[in-house]
Amino acid sequence: MSTPELDWYESSYSSAQGASCMESAVTEQAVHVRDSEDVRRPPFTVGREGRACYVGFASAQLASATRST
């Protein structure tokens, strides 16, 4: 499957202007991620397990930053 055929969706954390955002496309085998500001750049692809690890890490970082403010 080539990436233009994927169903991309924007992060729920995107600003109204679309700045600083990523888009994801989920398939059975992987999650594809791209920069919404420059969709001409190739996306990177991670397995579902890799994405789950990243989301867990990012959530922990956000929680830690929120507690320290």
Backbone as CSV, one residue per row, in Angstrom:
resi,resn,N_x,N_y,N_z,CA_x,CA_y,CA_z,C_x,C_y,C_z
1,MET,0.850,-1.182,0.000,0.000,0.000,0.000,0.892,1.239,0.000
2,SER,0.646,2.156,-0.887,1.400,3.404,-0.893,0.714,4.402,0.029
3,THR,1.474,5.320,0.577,0.929,6.234,1.573,-0.173,7.163,1.064
4,PRO,-0.197,7.588,-0.222,-1.310,8.444,-0.647,-2.675,7.754,-0.536
5,GLU,-2.713,6.434,-0.512,-3.973,5.705,-0.417,-4.469,5.585,1.021
6,LEU,-3.671,6.018,1.969,-4.041,5.880,3.368,-5.067,6.925,3.779
7,ASP,-5.840,6.602,4.805,-6.833,7.516,5.359,-6.190,8.270,6.522
8,TRP,-5.714,9.481,6.267,-4.993,10.269,7.261,-5.960,11.011,8.167
9,TYR,-5.622,11.105,9.449,-6.411,11.930,10.365,-5.461,12.767,11.201
10,GLU,-5.934,13.944,11.596,-5.117,14.901,12.313,-5.189,14.662,13.814
11,SER,-4.115,14.950,14.485,-4.052,14.794,15.931,-5.115,15.648,16.614
12,SER,-5.681,15.127,17.687,-6.681,15.891,18.444,-6.032,17.044,19.195
13,TYR,-4.709,17.068,19.283,-4.005,18.150,19.961,-3.605,19.268,19.002
14,SER,-4.064,19.211,17.779,-3.733,20.222,16.786,-4.390,21.545,17.141
15,SER,-3.712,22.633,16.804,-4.314,23.948,17.011,-5.308,24.222,15.890
16,ALA,-6.113,25.217,16.066,-7.113,25.572,15.062,-6.457,25.953,13.736
17,GLN,-5.233,26.477,13.801,-4.508,26.857,12.588,-3.778,25.681,11.966
18,GLY,-3.770,24.539,12.629,-3.100,23.361,12.087,-1.599,23.347,12.307
19,ALA,-1.097,24.266,13.116,0.342,24.344,13.350,0.806,23.251,14.312
20,SER,2.055,22.870,14.159,2.691,21.899,15.055,1.850,20.644,15.211
21,CYS,1.507,20.045,14.118,0.620,18.899,14.189,1.161,17.729,13.394
22,MET,0.683,16.578,13.782,1.004,15.377,13.033,-0.284,14.736,12.559
23,GLU,-0.170,13.971,11.517,-1.287,13.193,11.009,-0.903,11.728,11.077
24,SER,-1.868,10.881,11.315,-1.633,9.444,11.399,-2.576,8.710,10.473
25,ALA,-2.124,7.569,10.028,-2.949,6.645,9.253,-2.670,5.255,9.806
26,VAL,-3.716,4.569,10.218,-3.564,3.275,10.871,-3.967,2.165,9.909
27,THR,-3.109,1.154,9.814,-3.425,-0.041,9.041,-3.357,-1.236,9.987
28,GLU,-3.653,-2.396,9.475,-3.587,-3.599,10.305,-2.189,-3.842,10.850
29,GLN,-1.183,-3.561,10.046,0.186,-3.884,10.408,0.951,-2.740,11.070
30,ALA,0.582,-1.496,10.800,1.430,-0.388,11.232,0.647,0.907,11.394
31,VAL,1.358,1.875,11.950,0.850,3.238,12.046,1.820,4.119,11.273
32,HIS,1.296,4.919,10.360,2.094,5.827,9.544,1.896,7.227,10.112
33,VAL,2.985,7.990,10.226,2.929,9.315,10.834,3.608,10.295,9.893
34,ARG,2.966,11.454,9.720,3.573,12.494,8.879,3.317,13.875,9.467
35,ASP,4.112,14.824,9.016,3.986,16.220,9.413,2.856,16.841,8.606
36,SER,1.848,17.378,9.271,0.708,17.945,8.548,1.062,19.235,7.818
37,GLU,2.160,19.873,8.203,2.562,21.113,7.546,3.327,20.867,6.250
38,ASP,3.849,19.664,6.067,4.606,19.347,4.857,4.338,17.890,4.474
39,VAL,3.181,17.645,3.890,2.779,16.274,3.553,3.555,15.705,2.371
40,ARG,4.393,16.526,1.725,5.229,16.022,0.633,6.374,15.185,1.166
41,ARG,6.773,15.442,2.411,7.847,14.650,3.022,7.323,13.243,3.287
42,PRO,8.179,12.250,3.159,7.708,10.879,3.388,7.357,10.665,4.861
43,PRO,6.302,9.922,5.119,5.949,9.616,6.504,6.893,8.568,7.073
44,PHE,6.908,8.440,8.375,7.616,7.310,8.952,6.578,6.319,9.457
45,THR,6.975,5.085,9.519,6.053,4.007,9.852,6.590,3.232,11.045
46,VAL,5.710,2.957,11.981,6.071,2.146,13.143,5.033,1.051,13.314
47,GLY,5.454,-0.048,13.893,4.502,-1.098,14.229,3.565,-0.617,15.325
48,ARG,2.463,-1.286,15.491,1.495,-0.883,16.514,2.108,-0.903,17.916
49,GLU,2.968,-1.860,18.200,3.598,-1.934,19.516,4.498,-0.726,19.751
50,GLY,5.223,-0.327,18.719,6.094,0.841,18.827,5.314,2.105,19.104
51,ARG,4.184,2.261,18.458,3.358,3.439,18.698,2.806,3.431,20.114
52,ALA,2.385,2.270,20.583,1.861,2.175,21.949,2.934,2.586,22.955
53,CYS,4.171,2.166,22.737,5.272,2.558,23.631,5.492,4.064,23.582
54,TYR,5.477,4.638,22.390,5.678,6.079,22.250,4.563,6.864,22.934
55,VAL,3.325,6.463,22.730,2.200,7.177,23.344,2.297,7.099,24.866
56,GLY,2.673,5.942,25.410,2.856,5.816,26.846,3.946,6.742,27.358
57,PHE,5.071,6.800,26.636,6.173,7.673,27.011,5.755,9.133,26.959
58,ALA,5.130,9.547,25.864,4.719,10.947,25.708,3.701,11.340,26.771
59,SER,2.780,10.451,27.099,1.779,10.728,28.132,2.451,10.926,29.491
60,ALA,3.439,10.093,29.795,4.152,10.218,31.060,4.910,11.537,31.122
61,GLN,5.516,11.938,30.001,6.249,13.196,29.956,5.310,14.377,30.167
62,LEU,4.158,14.333,29.542,3.173,15.396,29.684,2.676,15.477,31.121
63,ALA,2.391,14.331,31.724,1.918,14.308,33.110,2.991,14.872,34.041
64,SER,4.231,14.512,33.812,5.340,14.997,34.637,5.498,16.509,34.507
65,ALA,5.402,17.022,33.292,5.519,18.460,33.063,4.358,19.216,33.702
66,THR,3.181,18.634,33.669,1.999,19.269,34.245,2.127,19.353,35.767
67,ARG,2.660,18.297,36.381,2.828,18.292,37.845,3.853,19.290,38.319
68,SER,4.875,19.558,37.503,5.958,20.439,37.940,5.663,21.911,37.690
69,THR,4.507,22.244,37.133,4.176,23.661,36.914,3.213,24.157,37.939
